[in-house]
């Protein structure tokens, strides 16, 4: 499993997204999982990485919080959280999203 956080250069939400992702991984017993930061510098980079705004958190190449689609804009992203709109998903949201991604579907 790979974890990437896509962000524009100087993103003010990158630290919060990284910290919450790290805490969520630890809560799931995945503390050794590396988090790679990918800086999106232009529209071409945004297209190449399925960028949906800064920060975008990908697990094995898929957005943990799918939105209406990728953007070529070097723009910030907001997330609806349990305490209102925030610049990064909460630890609780990340734990839930990661757990759903890691649990195999029942056939």
Backbone as a ProteinNet text record, in pm:
[ID]
protein_1_A
[PRIMARY]
XXXXXXXXXXXXXXXXXXXXXXXXXXXXXXXXXXXXXXXXXXXXXXXXXXXXXXXXXXXXXXXXXXXXXXXXXXXXXXXXXXXXXXXXXXXXXXXXXXXXXXXXXXX
[TERTIARY]
86	0	89.7	59.3	132.5	38.4	94.2	17.6	91	17.1	72	-20	40.9	-35.6	10	-84.3	-57.6	-90.4	0.4	-22.5	47.9	-5	62.7	177.2	274.2	389.1	342.4	384.6	347.3	208.4	147.2	10.9	3.2	-83.4	-94.9	-161.6	-221.4	-291.6	-210.3	-93.4	-13.5	25.5	65.1	105.7	-10.1	-128.6	-246	-284.3	-280.6	-314.7	-214.6	-88.3	15.8	0.4	-17.5	-31	-154.3	-267.5	-389	-376	-309.7	-288.1	-195.8	-89.3	3.7	-69.9	-149.5	-223.9	-323.8	-388.2	-483.8	-412.6	-299.6	-222.2	-177.6	-131.7	-91.6	-208.9	-326.1	-445.3	-483.5	-447.7	-480.2	-364	-260.7	-146.8	-55.8	-60.7	17.8	120.9	178.2	270	392.6	430	550.1	524.5	399.7	366.3	422.3	496.8	554.7	448.3	461.5	376.2	466.1	434	510.9	438.7	512.8	457.3	490.6	389	406.7	362	456.7	424	376.1	255.4	194.7	230.7	301.7	353.2	282	208.8	144.1	28.8	-45.6	-161.7	-122.3	-7.1	39.2	59.3	119.1	137.1	4	-89.9	-223	-290.9	-284.1	-344.4	-277.1	-148.8	-72.8	-98.5	-145.7	-160	-303.4	-403.5	-543.7	-564.5	-513.7	-519	-659.9	-709.8	-844.3	-840.3	-727.2	-709.8	-612.1	-557.9	-451.4	-505.3	-487.4	-420.2	-516.6	-465	-536.7	-460.7	-530.9	-466.8	-501.4	-397.4	-414	-361.9	-435.5	-389.6	-385.7	-267.8	-245.5	-303.8	-284.9	-324.7	-468.7	-548.9	-691	-719.9	-793.7	-830.3	-913.1	-869.4	-945.2	-1081.2	-1093.9	-1218.2	-1257.9	-1311.2	-1344.9	-1434.6	-1403.8	-1481.7	-1541.5	-1589	-1649.9	-1549.4	-1423.9	-1323.9	-1196.7	-1100.4	-970.5	-980.5	-881	-873.3	-733.2	-723.7	-593.5	-553.1	-643.9	-616.7	-528.7	-436.7	-351.9	-424.7	-527.1	-618.4	-621.3	-668.2	-686.2	-813.3	-817.4	-932.6	-985.2	-1114.6	-1173.8	-1250.2	-1266.8	-1332.3	-1443.8	-1561.6	-1664.8	-1625.3	-1612.7	-1574.9	-1685.2	-1666.3	-1764.7	-1776.1	-1678.8	-1684.4	-1703.3	-1734.1	-1754.8	-1651	-1650.2	-1557.1	-1415.2	-1320.9	-1181.8	-1087.8	-963.9	-868.4	-804.7	-835.7	-784.1	-884.7	-891.9	-982.7	-934.8	-1028.8	-994.6	-932.5	-869.9	-813.4	-922.9	-1039.4	-1151	-1194	-1206.8	-1244.2	-1139.4	-1013.4	-905.9	-905.2	-926.4	-933.6	-1046.7	-1163.4	-1278.7	-1249.3	-1196.6	-1168.7	-1061.4	-957.5	-851.8	-905.2	-984.7	-1042.1	-1128.2	-1209.8	-1293.9	-1208.6	-1100.1	-1011.5	-938.1	-907.5	-827.8	-911.8	-1041.9	-1129.2	-1176.3	-1146.9	-1191.8	-1344.5	-1400.2	-1546	-1596	-1714.8	-1778.2	-1849.8	-1821.1	-1886.1	-2003.9
-117.7	0	122.8	215.6	342.3	454	551.1	667.3	791	872.3	996.9	1111.7	1223.4	1345.8	1443.1	1478	1572.9	1711.9	1805.7	1941.6	2041.7	2161.6	2269	2318.3	2381.1	2434.4	2536.2	2519	2610.7	2589.3	2475.3	2447.5	2460.9	2548.6	2565.9	2447.1	2356.5	2242.2	2113.6	2118.1	1996.3	1936.1	2017.6	1964.3	1894.8	1956.4	1896	1765.2	1764.3	1642	1531.2	1566.4	1467.3	1413.9	1501.7	1460.8	1371.9	1411.7	1331.1	1196.2	1194.6	1068.1	977.7	1034.1	956.4	897.1	977.7	929.6	820.5	834.9	733.5	602.7	611.4	490.1	421.6	498.3	441.8	373.1	436.7	379.9	245.5	224.6	100.4	0.3	30.9	-59.3	-52.6	58.2	73.8	186.2	198.4	308.2	309.1	193.8	185.1	229.2	256.4	296.9	435.8	446.8	575.6	664.8	792.9	892.4	973.8	970.6	1045.1	1175.8	1284.8	1413.7	1436.7	1472.8	1504.9	1649.3	1734.2	1875	1893.9	1948.8	1976.8	2120.5	2136.3	2267.8	2331.9	2249.5	2304.5	2213.7	2257.3	2182.1	2043.2	2031.5	1901	1804.6	1852.2	1768.7	1731.9	1825.1	1797.5	1686.1	1693.6	1589.4	1454.2	1454.9	1330.6	1257.3	1328.7	1267.8	1262.1	1283.3	1281.7	1378.8	1497.5	1601.3	1656	1665.5	1718.6	1839	1906.2	2020.3	1984	2086.6	2068.1	2077.5	1972.3	1845.4	1736.9	1647.9	1528.1	1408.3	1316.9	1200.1	1077.2	1015.6	896.3	773.4	664	534	442	393.2	309.5	374.6	506.3	579.7	626.1	595.2	632	731.7	836.4	939.9	877	899.1	846.9	914.5	1034.2	1110.3	1156.1	1063.1	1096.1	1219.2	1301.9	1423.8	1419.7	1532.2	1540	1520.4	1516.9	1493.9	1571	1540.9	1605.4	1749.3	1826.6	1964.7	1993.5	2086.8	2132.2	2259.1	2310.6	2432.8	2404.1	2492.2	2479.6	2548	2479.3	2536.7	2454.8	2518.6	2448.6	2364.5	2266.1	2176.6	2185.7	2171.6	2167.9	2036.5	1997.9	1871.9	1897.8	1840.3	1846.2	1747.8	1796.4	1711.2	1713.6	1635.2	1629.5	1761.8	1852	1982.6	2097.6	2065.2	2167.9	2157.2	2254.4	2255.8	2277.3	2196.8	2205	2190.3	2236.3	2226.9	2089.2	1997.9	1860.5	1768.9	1641.8	1549	1523.2	1491.7	1464.1	1324.4	1301.6	1169.7	1063.1	1092.6	997.4	964	1065.1	1040.1	955.4	982.6	907.2	762.4	739.1	601.2	527	589.5	525.8	497.7	596.4	579.1	473	473.7	372.5	233.2	221.6	90.9	37.5	124.4	81.6	38	107.6	75.2	-55.4	-86.6	-204.4	-329.5	-311.8	-427.3	-484.4	-613.1	-671.6	-678.3	-656.1	-662.9	-805.7	-813.3	-943.6	-986.7	-1109.2	-1154.2	-1242.9
0	0	0	-89	-91.9	-48.9	22.2	65	13.9	-60.9	-113	-73.2	-40.8	-20	-126.9	-213.9	-320.6	-270.1	-292.6	-244.4	-334.6	-337.2	-407.4	-319.1	-381	-308.8	-205.4	-81.6	24.9	81.2	54.9	102.2	254.9	305.2	450	520.5	445.7	504.8	500.9	440.1	425.3	559.6	654.3	785.1	855.5	852.7	917.9	849.5	716.3	642.5	673.3	680.1	709.7	851.9	947.2	1087.8	1106.7	1050.5	1065.3	995.2	881	810.3	891	945.6	1029	1149.8	1218.1	1335.2	1296.7	1183.1	1136.8	1105.2	1038.1	1007.6	1136.3	1233	1362.4	1431.6	1427.7	1492.1	1431.6	1304.9	1235.5	1236.9	1313.8	1321.5	1200.1	1129	1006.4	1019.9	1138.2	1167.6	1077.6	1024.2	940.4	795.7	761.8	625.1	596.5	489.2	450.6	387.2	411	347.2	254.7	127.2	27.7	-4.4	-3.4	-44.3	-190.6	-267.1	-408.4	-426.7	-467.4	-488.1	-632.3	-644	-774.3	-810	-921	-957.7	-1076.4	-1153.2	-1272.7	-1314.8	-1417.3	-1465.4	-1513.4	-1575.5	-1622.9	-1505.7	-1399.1	-1280	-1216.7	-1217.9	-1163	-1242.1	-1375.3	-1459.5	-1437.8	-1424.9	-1412.6	-1281.2	-1179.8	-1047.2	-995.2	-1077.2	-1031.1	-915.3	-930.7	-828.9	-815.9	-692.1	-668.6	-575.7	-571.3	-482	-371.9	-310	-211.2	-69.1	9.6	-15.2	-64.4	-146.7	-190.6	-135.5	-70.7	-10.2	-93.5	-149	-231.8	-158.2	-169.5	-120.6	-240.9	-269.6	-387.8	-513.7	-523.2	-642.2	-647.5	-544.8	-544.6	-432.9	-466.2	-369.2	-257	-131.9	-17.8	-3.9	-58.3	-48.2	-188.2	-268.1	-407	-415.6	-512.8	-533.8	-673.9	-717.9	-851	-962.9	-929.4	-1032.2	-1008.6	-1090.6	-1081.5	-1131.8	-1094.9	-1138.9	-1190	-1277.4	-1323.3	-1248.5	-1166.1	-1090.8	-971	-944.8	-826.7	-712.5	-663.6	-566.1	-437.8	-332.5	-205.5	-211.6	-127.2	-116.4	25.3	41.4	174.7	191.5	315.7	348.9	449.9	427.2	531.4	641.2	762.9	875.8	980.2	1084.9	1192.2	1268.2	1251.2	1317.8	1219.6	1094.3	992.8	882	793.8	681.3	735.1	683.4	728.8	609.1	624.6	514.3	497.6	587.4	579.2	647.7	605.4	673.1	816.2	902.3	1041.6	1054.9	1166.7	1195.7	1188.9	1246.4	1246.5	1104.3	1018.8	879.5	808.2	835.9	771.8	817.7	946.5	996.7	925.7	917.7	851.9	705	633.6	491.2	467.7	548.8	535	566.1	671.4	707.8	594	534.4	421.3	303.9	278.1	165.3	189.3	314.3	346.6	370.1	391.2	415.9	283.5	259.5	132.2	125.5	7.3	-7.4	18.2	73	97.5	-30.7	-75.3	-197.9	-170.7
[MASK]
+++++++++++++++++++++++++++++++++++++++++++++++++++++++++++++++++++++++++++++++++++++++++++++++++++++++++++

